[in-house]
């Protein structure tokens, strides 16, 4: 342990703790702009400057480790002026179009300008006109607003291991851009949106698709149907002053109806359906010596990654669609038939915590046609609710529509890292042993450890599993699988779950801004609480799931199931020559 003082306050911290973190422990907030707790300290903005008594050296608190006996000063007149000048200089390179910016009122630079009472701009503007890059149709890069903090580059390279963004140029000419200043759609971008959630300003944001959704709602010739992903219910409330992790499922159903949607369903039903298909596929591969390990396929960011970087492992990927796409396919077939509605009139909307979901719906159409017409992020839904004057915090709760709104606890935990694995184990155990798993909580796959490995005992049959979140963490396991495959061996796993974003969908690129590990833990706890409250906690126990197989699909992996609920994946040619 290290002992020091922060502004005269004694603090004890572990060795290796930064001065910034020690100050937080002492109840002192040091301003930052380039720093983010998910990333390695970069020290580029200089806002976190502080002093050490007896030394003339100015320290950057985010990148300075604590030392025994330090006496740190974080705030005085000189440091105030330094910080104010840094903010003013940064503002001189940033447009003042706050009213029209998607990050208005949620911009870190704007907040600092308010805190430091900046009402005039003493430095001449040095703003360079740059072209907006909306080439992906999903994520928009607006370099005109970039303050060169480097967070987007760090998260893309360190956290995701994708390297779609990098520093281009030097000095005032520096920009954050794909290599060689190519358009983003020609880079290996996996559309995960983590660059959006980590950008402190409005230089990166998702394509806004609120308008086509509201036009469809107001079109009398359209039947509007909406589904909501598991992770949305524990995050949307944050946009309206509720705590992270607070479960708002019933309020969201009510809000969606007030917005004018004709039918409100839940993606958790699609998650239960996914478990029936993906779990059955795993059991079939194990019993019939199919390609193992089997990779989960519900995360579209991960799907983009494997198609770009590991196309030789595509046959390890489950052919099951994601819950969103299964839900969409069933909506336009099974449900439309039962409801007596022409599928051509259905406008299918999905509320997702993920920007990669906007990209996923562009994949080739299935036997159901286009499974989902538009994806809105959690943030977009929050904006519509506010625009329509809905008092979200005080809404009464309601239920989803039947029959494809019913779900089990297994469906709801899809939103957290390890959740797909745990849900699959609950049902696969039944498929293998014809017995129910006594303890449905699989503790070995829970938590924020980046790579979790373990063995699940299926009544004498051992199934070796791995759970990975944060795309950069997948490389070691994927290389292990690739090496085993080249040698004609099987890697030491039967089932591997991979989620592109740290924490899983609860921290997806479409979730409320301001996610860190504390928020991830709160949202995760919310989903596990929702699971515990469910009467039924195994996907195969869902009465509506039983009914759809009895009346329509026949059985998991049937011909009809493959037509509607399964898909194929193919190699992408991005950066092929250097792989």
N, C-alpha and C positions, 0 to 999 in steps of 0.2 A: 504493500500500500504506500501511496505517496501523500505527504502532508504539505499543504500550501494554504495561502490566504488569497481570497478574491475580494478586493475592496475592503480588506480588513476582516473578512468573514472566514473563519477556519473551515477548510474543506479536506476531506480524506477521500481519495479516489484510487482505483487500481492503476498499476503501472501501465503506461501506454495510453491513458486517457488524455484527450486533447484539452487545452485550456478552455475551449468553447464548451465542451461537455461538463467540465468542472464548474464553469460559471453557471450552467443550468442547474447543477446540483445545489449551488449556493443561492439559487433564486434570482440570478442575474441574467438578463437576456442581452446578448451581444448581437447586433444586427448583421445579417448576411445576405448575400445575393447569389453567389455562385455555389454556395454550400448546400448540399442535400444529404440527409442521413443515410440514404441508400448508396451514396457514391463515395469514393475516396476523396479526401480533401484536395481541392485544386488550387485554392489561394489566388484566384485570378482577379477577383473584384476588389479586394483590399478593404472591404467595409469592416471586417472583424478585427481591425488593428487594436492592439492594446499595449500596455507598457509593463515592464518589470522594474520594480523599485531598485535603484542603484545601478541601472543600466540605461544607456542612451538609445539602445536598440529598440526599434518598433517591431512587435511580434504580430504575426497573423494567427489569431486564436484557433482557427479551424485546423491549421496544419502544425501547430506547436504542441508537442507532448509535454505534459506536466513533469516537473522535476522537484525533488525534495527541497522544501524551504522556499519555494518561489513566493514572491509577494507581487501579485498581479493587480494592476489598475486597469479597469475596463472603461471607465467613463470619467472624463474631465473636460475642461473647456477646449483644450487643444485637440483631443480625440473627437470631440463633437464637430469642430470645424473641419477636421480632416474628412470625417465621414460625410458631412454635408457637401463638401466640395466634390467628393467622389460621386455622390448621387447626382449633383448638378452636372458634372462632366458626362455621366452616363446618360442623363436626360438630353444632353445636347446631341446625342447620336440616335435618339429615339423619338418617333413622331408623337404628337400630343393629341392624337385622334382617339382619346379614351372613350368618348361617348359611343363610337361605332365599333369598338373593339370587343371581341367575344370574351375577353378576360376583364372587362371593366368591373371594378369592385372586388376582383379576385386576383389582381396583379400585384406582385411583390414590389415592383418598382414604384407603382402608384402609392402603395401603402407606406413605403419609406419616405416618399416625397411629402405625404401628409404628416407623418410623424415628425419630420424635421422642419415642418413649417415652410416649405419652399413654395413661394407664391410668384416668384419671378425667375426668369432664366438668364443668369448673368453671362453665360457663354454663348457665343454665336453657334447656331445649329450647324452640325456637320453630318447631316443625314444624307446617305447615298441612295439614290433611286435604284431599286432592284426589282427583278421580275418575280412575281408570285408563281410558285410551282404547285399546280393542282393536278399534275399529270396522273396521279394514281386514282383519282376519283374518290379517294377515301381520306387521305391526310394532306393538308395544305401547308406548305412551307412559305412563310412570309418574311423573307430576309430583311425587308424594310424595317421590321420591328425588332430584329435580333440585337441583343446587347452584348453578344460575344461572351457570355458567361461559361459556355462550354458544357453545360449540363446535358444537352441533347446528344452531343458526341460521346460523352462519358457513358450515358445510360445505354446507348446503342452499341458501344464497343465493350464496356465492362460488364454490364448487367445482362445484356442480351447476346453478346458475341456475334453480332450481325455485321457490323462495320458498314452500314448503309450511309452513315454520315461521318464527316471528318472536317478538320480545319483546312480551309483553302486560303492561301495568301498569308500576308504578314501585316502587323501594325493595323492602321486604320483600314487597310484593304482586306483584313481577315473576314471570312464568311464561313458559316457552317453549311455544308452542302455535300451531296453525294460526290464520290471520287470523280475527278476531272470535270466537275461542275455539270455532270449529266443530270437529266431529269430524274426525279425520285423513282418513277416507274421503271427506269432502266438500271436501278441499283438492286441490291439483294434485300431491300426493305421487306419485312414480313408483315407490315401493317399492324403491328401490336399496339401502337399508340403510346408506348412508354415515354417517347420523346415529348408528347403532348403533356402528359401528367407531370413531367419533371421540368418543363420550361417555366421560368418564373414570370414571363410576360405572355403576350399573344402572338409570338412568332411562329407557333405551330398549333394547328387546331384541326378538328375533324370537319369533313364536308357536312354542312347543315342540310338535312333533308326534312325539316319540319313542314315546309310548304306543300310538297306533294302529298304528305299524310293528311294535312288539314283539308286540302282540296278533295281528297277521296272521301273523307268523313262527310263533307258537305255535298257530295255528289249523290243524288237520290238513286242513281242506277248502280251504285256500288254497295256491297255488303262488306263493311269493315270489320276485320277480325284481328285481335291483338293478343300476343303472348308475352310473358315477362320471365326473364331468366332468374335463377336462384339468387345470384349476388345482388340484384337490383334492390331486393326487399330489405337488405341490411345497410344500404348506402344512400338511397334516395332521400331519406329523412334529413341527412346532413345538409342538404341544400335549403332546408326550411328550419334550421336551428335545432334539430334533434341530434342526439349523440350517435356516433358511429356504432353500428351493430344493432341499433334499435330496429326491431322487426315491424315493418309497416305494410305487410302483405295486403291486409284487408283494406287499408286506406288507399293503396295504389289501385286495387280493383275498382273502388268507388270513383277515384279521380279519373280513371280511364273511361268509365261510363259517362261521367259528367262532361268529358271532352267530346263525347258523341260516338264512341266505338259501339258497334252493334253487338259484338260478342267479345267477352273477355276470357281468355284461356291462360294456362300456365305452362311454361316451358318445363317445369318439373315433371309434368306428365310425359313429355318427350324424353326426359332424363330416365324415367322408369322404363320407357320403351327401349332406350339405348342400352340399358343394362341387360334387358332380356335378349337383345340381339348380340351385343358385344360379349356378354358373359357366355352365351351359348356358343359363340364363335371360339372363344378361348377354350372352353371344355372340348369342343370338337377338335381343335388343333392338338390339344394334349392327348386325347384318346386315340386320334388317328395319325399321330406323328406328323402334324402339319408344321408349317414354318413357325419357329419360336425363337426368341420371345415375341409375344404379341404386343404391339404398341397401341395405346389408346388413340382415338382419332377425333375427339370432340373439340379440341382447341385449334382454331383455324390459323393462328399465328404459328403454332408448332407444325401444322400441315405445310404451310408455306416454307418453313425452314427445312423440313426433310426433303421436300421436292427440289429445293435449291442446292442444299449441301450434301445430302445423303440419299440420292435417288436409288442407289444400289440396295437400300434397305426398305424400299417401298412395299415389298411383299411381306414385311413384318408388321405393316400397319393394318389395323383392323379396317375392314371395308365398311363398317357401320358409319352412317352419317352422324353429324352432331345432333344433340337434342333439339336445337332450334330447327334444323332442316327436316328432321323426322316429324316434328310437330307441324311444320308447314305442309309437308306432304300429306299427312293424315287429315289436316284441315280441309285440303282441297279434294280429297277423295272420300274417305270413310265418313267424316263428319258432314261434308256437303251432301253425300248420298242420304244419310240419315235425316238431315234437316230439309231435304228436298230443295236444295239451293243449287243453281247453276254455277259450277266452279269458275266459269268465266267472269262472273260478277263479283267474286271474292277478291278483296284487296287485303292481303295478309301483311301485318306489321309485327315486328319483333322489337321489344325493348331489351337492349343488351348492355352489359358492362364493358363492351369490347369494340374497338374500331375495326379489328380484323373481320368481325362479323359482317361489316358493310362490304368487305371484299368477298367473303364466302358466298354470298348470294349470287355472285356473278359466275359461279361455277356452272358447268353444263347442266341443262335442265333434266329433270328426272321424268319418270312415267306420269308424275302428277303435274308436269309443267314446271313453272317457276315456283319453287316451294315457298319462298318468302319474297314479297315485293319490295319492302323497304325496311331497313334497320335503323332504329333511333338509339342513341346512347342514353345512359342514365342522365347525363347532363342535358341532352336535348329535351328529354321528357320533363325535367325540372323547369326548363325555360317555358315550355308550353303551359304547364300547370300554372306558372306565375302569370303568363300572358292572359290566361283566361280567368284570372281573379279567383282561383280556387284556394280556399284556406286549408292547406294540406294538413297542418298540425291538428286541426279540429274536425277533420272528416270522420264520419261514422264508417265502420268497417262493413264490408260485404264479402260474398263468396264468389269464386270463379264459376263460370258456366260449365255445365256438364255436357257430354261425358269426358271431354278431353281437358278438363281443368283439375281433375282429381289427382292427387299425388301422395307419395309416401315420404318418410324421412330420408330414405336413400336418394330420392330425387333432389331434395333441397341441398344436400351436402356436396353436390356436383360443383358448387361454386367455390370450394376451397381446395388448396393443394392436398392431395391424398384422398379427396372425397370420391372421385370416380373409382379409385382402387377399392376403397372401403365399401362403396355401394355394390361394386361388382363381386367382392368377396362374399357379401351377405347372400347374394343370389347364386353365385357359382357353387358355393358350399352345398346348397340345396340340390343343384343340378347334378353334382358329383356324388353326393352321399345319400340323397333323398331324405335328409334330415335338416332341421332348422339349426342355424348357428345360435348357440345359447347366449353368447355375449356379442351383440351386434357392433359394439364399438371396437374398432381395430386401432389400438393406440400406437402401434408401430409405424403407421403411415401418417400420423397427425403431427402438427407442429411446423415451424418455419426453418427447420434444418434443411439445407439446400438439396442434399441427396440423402434419401432414406432407403435403406435396404433391409429386407427381412424375409422370413419364411412363414407361410401360412399353412397350418396343418388341416387338410381336408379329410379328417377321420382316417389318418394313415397315409394319405397322399400329400406329399410336400409340394407346395407351389412357391417358388422363389420370386420375390417381387422387388421392384425398385420404384421410387417416386421421386420425380425431379421437378423443380419449378425455377424459373429464371433461365432463359434460353441458353445462356453461356455455360450453365452447369451441366447441360446435357452432353457436351462434347466428349467427356471422358467415358461415359457409359456407351455412347454411340460408337466411339472408336473401339471399345471393347467388343461390342456386338459385331462390328465390321471385321475386326481381326479374326474373331472366332469363325465367322462365315467364310473368310478367305481360306482358313485352315480346314474347312469342312467339319468344324465342331459347333456345338451349341454354346452360346454364352450362358453364364450361370444364372439365368433368369427365365421364367416362363411368362411373366406379365410386367410391363413397364408403363407407368403413367407419366406423361410429360405435359407440363403447362408452360406456356411461353412467359407468363408474367409472375413475378415474385409474389407468393401467397395464393396464386391461382386467380380465378375470375373476380374475386372480391377486390383485387387491386388492378383490374383490367384498365386498358387505355381509355375507356369511356366512362370511368367512374368519377365522382367528385374530385376536384383538385385538392391536393394536400395530403396525399397518402404517404404514410410512413409505417414502420413496423408496429407501432402502438395502435394505429388505426387498423392495420391488417388484423391484429389480434382481436380487436373489438368486433370487427365485421365477422371474423371467423367464429368467434364465440356466439354471435347472433345466429349464424346458420346451424351450429351444433345445437343450440337451444331450440331452434325451430324443429330440428330433427327429433329431439327428445320429447317435444310436445305432441308429435304425431302418434296417433293410435297405431298406425301401420308403419313399419320402418324398413321393410324389405320390398323391393320393386315387384317381385312376383306375387305379393299379397294384394296389390292394387286391384280392386274389383273392376275398374274400367279397363285396366290392362288385360285382365283375364277375359273380359267381354270382347275386346277388339280381336284377340286371337281366336276366340270361339266363333265369332260372327263374321270375321272379315279376313284376317291374315292367315289363319290356320294354325301355324306354329312358328316359333323363332327359326330363322334361316330358311323358311319356306320360299317357294318361287315368288309368291306375291310380296313377301317381306323383302326379298332381294330387289325386286322391281322398284319398290317405294322407299325402302329404308337403308339401302346400301348404295355405295358409289365406288368410283375408282379414282386413282391418283396418278399423276404423270410427272416426269422430270421437267423442271424449268431450266431454261438455258442461260439464266443470269450468271455471269462470270464463269461460264463453263470451262473456258480454256485454262483457268488458273487453279481449278479445284484439285 
